[in-house]
Amino acid sequence: MKNLLLLTAIGLLAGCSNLSMNDVYQNPSFSYESTSFKGLTFDNIAGSSEISIYNPNPYSIPVSALNAELWLDGKEWLALDGGAVSGLSAKKAISVDLDWNLIFSELLSQARSSYDSGQANFTLMMKPELDVPLLGSKTLDWQSEFSVPVPKLPTLRMTDWSVTGVSLTAITMALTFDVENPNVFSVVTEDWNVDLAKNGSSLANLRLADQTLAAGGTSEQKVELELSLLQAGISVFNSLKSNQWSDALQMDWSGDWYSPDLDIALPDLNQALLKVLN
């Protein structure tokens, strides 16, 4: 019996002596947590992507470099700064925030298809360099994907108009507008107004109803308008009576919008020149 126990102990010791650091070391694991948007204009969008790194080993591991990059269409787009990450504590996870800023003019010139689609699909790539105790330098390779919206101006288009009433001193018209949302996210419109002007001087203000537009959606709105002969002038008045839109008339629009799909305010529409198309 003693001889059997002795042989078993010798066997166990021999097995342990054959173990190396490679046998007990485990690669840290990575997890993409979320991306938050911090600022959005028609020129750029700034955001931050959060990554979690878990060290399953019973010892801490120094980190010499994170080496994080954003790739688009198979090419490196941005090198990211993950801040000071000196190491991974034993049996613990850390969160790393990677800040980035996407300039839309660069997207337009270098990745036109992403700009036109209204969405940039990025690949976040990390190749951290670790100093594993006893094993030395080790480089890992991890990646994940996320999307960034590229906001486009909504459009307001007059698709039809007709004269519904005429008197000696006034004319009544019905105008039909299409409201188009070219974005990959839904939007809610608020307080949209159409200003009808003659040679730059305002004649009337038309209020459109608030509405929700699906991504890529279009809706129709109809409004009525009465213009007096005094407002329009004889030339415009007679042109409209003859069912001919006058070149002297222009329409601009203004209003607010937001998206229930995004956790950030959309760009201010009032900072753009918004013309009604026809």
N, C-alpha and C positions, 0 to 999 in steps of 0.2 A: 504493500500500500504506500509506504514511504517512497519507494522507488518511482511509483506512478505519479505521485504529487510532484516529486522532483523533476521528472521529465516534462510534466505539464508546465511548471514554472519556467523551465528553461525554454520551452517552446514559445511561451508568451513573451518572454524577454527578447528572444530572437526576432519575433514579429515586430515588436515595438522598435527594435534597433533599425529595422528596415524602413520604418516610416520616415518620410522627409517632410519639409515644410510645405511642399506642393500637395501632399496628401491631406493636410489639415486646413490649408488656405482656401477660402471661398471668395469669388469675385463679388464686390459690392453690387447691389441691384439699383436700378434707376426707375423712376416713375414720373411720368408727365402729369402734373396736377391741374394746372389751369393757365389761361392767358387772360390778362385784364388790360383793357384799353384806358389810357390815361389822358389822352388828348386827341381830338379829331377835327381836322379842317379839310377844306378842299385841296390843300397842298400836301398834307402829311397826316400820318397817324402814329402816335407814340404808345408803346405798351410795354408790358413785362410778362414774361413767362416763368412760371414757378415749377422747379424740378425738385423731386425728393430723391436723396441718395441714402441707401441703407447699407451699413457695414455689418454683416452677419458674423464677423470674426470676434473672438474673445480678446482682441488686442486692437489698439488704435493704429490707424494707417495714415502717415503723412501724405499730403497732396502737394505736388510741386507745381502743377498747372491743370486748369480745367479744360482749356482748348474748346470753347463753345462757339459754334458758327450757325448762321442761318443760310440755307441753300434754297435756290429757286431754279426750276427748270434744269436741274443737274449741275448747277454752277454755284460757287460760293457767292453769297450776296452781302452778308455782314458778319464781321467778327464781333462777338459779344463779350462783355465784361461781367463776370460773375462775382466780382468783389473779392474780398480776401477770404479764401477758404484754405486754411492751413492744414486741416486734417479731418479724418473721419473717426469719431469716437467708437469704442468697442460696443457692439450690439445696439447701436443707436442710429437714428436717421437724422439727416439735416435737410433743410430747405434752402434752395439756391434760387434767387431771383435774377433773371437775365433780362436786362432792359434793352429795348431796341427802338428804332425810329425809322419808319418807312416813308421815303420821299416819293410822292406820286409821279413827279416829272421824270425821275430816274426809272421808275417802273414803266412809264410810257415809252421811254427811249430804249430801254434794254430788255423789257419783257412785255411787249405790246399785247400779246394774247391774254396775259394775266390782267392787265389794265382793262382791256375791252370786256373781259368776262365779269368785271366788277368784284373780283376776289383773287387774292394771292394765296396760293397753297404752299406754305413753307415747310421745309424739312429742318428740324432742329437737330444738329449733330454735335455730339460731345465725345472727345477723346482724352479723358483725364489721364494724367501721368501720376502714378502712385509710387511711393517708396515703401514697398512691403518689407517688414522686418525679416532679415535673413535671406529673403529672395531677391531683394534689390528692386530696380526700376521695372514697372509694369504699366503698359498702356492699355486702357479699355476702349471699347467702341460701342456707342449707343446712339440711337436716333428715334425721333418721334415727329409726327406731323400735326400742324394746326393751320387754320385759315384766318386771313385778315381781310375785312371788307374794304373795298375801294369805293367811297361814296360818289355818286353821280347826281347832278342836278335833276330834279323832277322837271317835266315839261308840261306846259299848258298850251293846248292847240285849239284854235277856233275851227271847228269842222263844218259848221253850217250857220247860216243866219237868214232871217226872212223878215219882211215887213208884215206886221199883224194889224196895223191901224194907221190911218193917215187923216189929218185934219188940215185946215188952212195954216195952223200955227205950230203943229207938233207931229211927230212921227213915232210910232211904237214898234219896237223890233224884238224878236226872239233870237237869242244867241245860244249856240250849242258848243260846249267845250269838252275836249278829252283831256283828262288828267292822267299822265303816264308816270309810273314809278320804275325807272330803269335799274333799280338796285336789287341786290340779292337778299335784302331784308325788307320786311314790311314796314310801312310808314303810316303815321296818322297826321293828317293835315289839320291845321287850326288857323282860323282868321285869315283865310286867303281872300285877297281883294284884287280886282282888276280895274285899272285906271284907264279910261278911254280919253284920249287926248287928241286935239287938233293942232297940228304944227307945234307940238310941245306944250300947249295950254290945256289943262284938264277940263273935260266936259262933264264927265260922270264917273261915279265909283260903283262898281258892281261887287256884291258880296257872294262868295261861293260857300256852299255848305261844307262843314267839317266832315271828314270821311276817313276810312281806313283802306289803304291800298296794299294788296298782297305783293310779295316780291315779284317784280316784272309785270305787275298788274296795271290795268287801265280802267278808268271809270268815266262815265259821261255825266255832265251837268248842264242844265238849261236855266237861263236867266232871262228876264224881260227888262227892256230898257226903253225909256221915253226921252226923246231929245226934242227941244223946242227949236223953232226956226231961228230964234234969237241966239241960241247956243251954237247951233251947227253952222249957221250962215247959209245963204241961198244956194251956193254952189254944192256944198256937201248935202244939204237938204234935198235938192233936186236929184242928185246922184243916187241917194238912198231910196228915194221914191221910185226911181227907175230900176231898183234892185241891182244897183252897181255899187260895190264897196269903194269908197273914196280913198285915194292914195294919201290924202291929207290926214287920215285917221291912223293913229297908232295906239297900241295897247301894251302896257306894262303890268306886271303883277307882283305882289308881295305877300308874305305870310310866314307862318311858323310851321315846324314839323318836328316829329320825334319818332323813334322806332321802339316798339315794345320788345323787339328781338335783341336790342343792344343795351348794355348797361352804361352807356355814355351818351352825352348830348351830341346831336348831329350838328354839322356846321350851320352857322347863321345864314339863312337865305337872304336876309336883307343886306348882306355884304356883297351880293352878286347882282349883276345886271340881268333882270329877268324879263324877257320879252315874250309876249304871246305870239305863238307861231300860227301861221295860216297857209 
